[in-house]
Amino acid sequence: MDVNLFGKYKLGKILGYGAFAKVYHARNVSTGQSVVVKAMSKRKMLKGGLTENINREVSNIRRLHQQHQLLMWYFC
C-alpha cells in the first residue's frame, strides 16, 4: 500500500482488523521508524456505542512504556 498519512507516515500492510478498525504497519518517512497505525471508522464506532471501549484502550496503551512502541490513532 502506498498511502502517505499526514505527510509523515507511509502505510504498509494490514496487520489485523476488527469490526470497526484496521491496524497497519507504517514507517515514518523521515526517520524510518516503524510504527503501528490503528484506523477506526468514526461512523461504526459511534453507531456501535464503542467510545468508552476506545477511551479504555487508549488509556491502557498510554501505560505501556516500551521504548520502540508507538500506536497512532486515525479516525476516518
ABEGO torsion letter per residue (X at the ends): XBBBBGGABBBBBBABBBAABBBBBBBBAAAGBBBBBBBBBAAAAAAAGAAAAAAAAAAAAAABABAABBBBBBBX
